[in-house]
Amino acid sequence: MTKLLTGDSDELLEVSVPEQSKTLSIGQSPSSMSVDDILKCSDLSTLLACVELKDGLKREAAVIQLGVLGDPVVIPNLIERVNDWVAEIRAAARSALRKLAIPENAEAFVMSLPELYHLRKCDREDHSDFIHKIENYLIQPTNVLNILEGLNDSDTKVVNACFALVLKYKLADIDTFILSALKHKDLSIRIKASHLVNTLGEDAKKEALNLALQDEYMPIRRDAFLSLMQIWGNEGLVKTMLFDEHASIREIAVAHLTKMGEDVQYTYLRSLSRDEPQDLCAALWGMGFLKVAECSTLVKPFLTHENSKVRKQAQSTLDALEKLPEKFVDTVEWNSIDTQF
């Protein structure tokens, strides 16, 4: 209670003053607060400033009070203090976080997984036991949904942390989970999922490889293509991949079909009559890759094609063919080739 003068008289009036006003006067900075002041403080912004102070006793008091207040917004700050240079503060931070580890705060802990796993790189202390305890808290049935929802977070680090947790503790059907991960918007997740395809059962594996074969990222498509060729040896698929948008995959298809005795050159020549720009680019590329110098006259018309990518590929192919030594060929009837311009 504080006594104040009332109005025009000298009568004293006792009024209640909020606890915070007794601990932090106007203009008082966090650094000027005493340990007792900090332990009575209920203002989060002030306490968060105090956990950065050089004074270890004050940092410890701030950590303790943040645990008492129990607001999940401070979880990342407390995780940082778990690696404080003072052992007592590290212990206080772990204690505060254990108090916060309740079902209502599971989402906040999931969002803070990147900070938690950063502790693995910190060497002031071995944090593995503490990390394991937080993981055990998160994988409880009441909290698992928060991990699964974290897979769709906008933060890539959170997504990858949740992905690792699902796999580590088998929090979902793995076959279904990997198939879903292969459709994920985050490239790093799709890459990780593609590396796990060979662990699936045969039916799920085939479905997963076909999914990966459609991925926009070339290395994922390439690995799926190689696996499919090795497992099922689908000739039709190999011919389709002659027209993949990436040269690395087309080269694999060309080498495989050539080894089988297929006339890849003829396939590309026939495809010069297609309308799809990507197919035309692949066919023109094939002329250059296979060193078909005699096809220069068939390539030149594409220098004026309406599609810029086709024009560029035609020029690239001609440049490649012009570097070849001249050779006389008198046995090829180009008019017999089914090409139209």
LINKA-V849409 format. One line per field, one symbol per residue. ss: DSSP state (@ for helix, = for strand, . for the rest). phi: phi as a letter, one per 30 degrees, with the letter a starting at -180 (. if undefined). burial: I if it has 16 or more other ideal C-beta (glycine too) atoms within 10 Angstrom, else O. Layout:
ss: ???
phi: ???
burial: ???
//
This chain:
ss: .====......====...@@@@@......@@@..@@@@@@...@@@@@@@.....@@@@@@@@@@@@@@..@@@@@@@@@@.....@@@@@@@@@@@@@@..@@@@@@@@@.@@@@@@@@@......@@@@@@@@@@@.....@@@@@@@.....@@@@@@@@@@@@@@....@@@@@@@@.....@@@@@@@@..@@@..@@@@@@@@@@@.....@@@@@@@@@@@@@@...@@@@@@@@@...@@@@@@@@@@@@@....@@@@@@@@@@...@@@@@@@@@@@@@...@@@@@@@@@@@@...@@@@@@@@@@@@@@@...........@@@.....
phi: .bcbdchcccdcbdbdceedddcbdeidceddddddeddcdbcddddddddcdddddddddddddddddidddcedddddddcddceddedddddddddddbedcddddddceedddddddccdadcdddddddddddddedceeddddddcdddeddedddedddddchdaddedddedddcddddddddddddceddddedddddddddddcddceeddddddddddddchdddddddddcddcddddddddddddddidddededddddcdcdedddddddeeddddhddddedddeeddcddcdddddddddddddddddddbcbbcccdddddbbb
burial: OOOOOOOOOOOOOOOOOOOOOOIIOOOOOIOOIOOOIIIIIOOOOIIOOIIOIOOOOIIIIIIIIIIOIOOIOIIOIIIIIIIIOOOOIIOIIIOIIOOIIOOOIIIIIIIIIIIIIIIOOOOOIOIOOIIOOIIOIIIOOOIIOIIOOIIOIOOOOIIIIIIOIIIOOOIIOIIOIIIOIIOIOIOOIIIIIIOOIOOIOOOIIIIIIOIIIOIOOOOIIIIIIOIIIOOOOOOOOIOOIIIIOOOOIIOIIIOIIOOOOIOIIOIIIOIIOOOOIOIIIIIIIIIIIOOIIOIOOIIOOIOOIOOOOIIOIIOOIIOIIOOOOOOOOOOOOOOOOOIOO
//
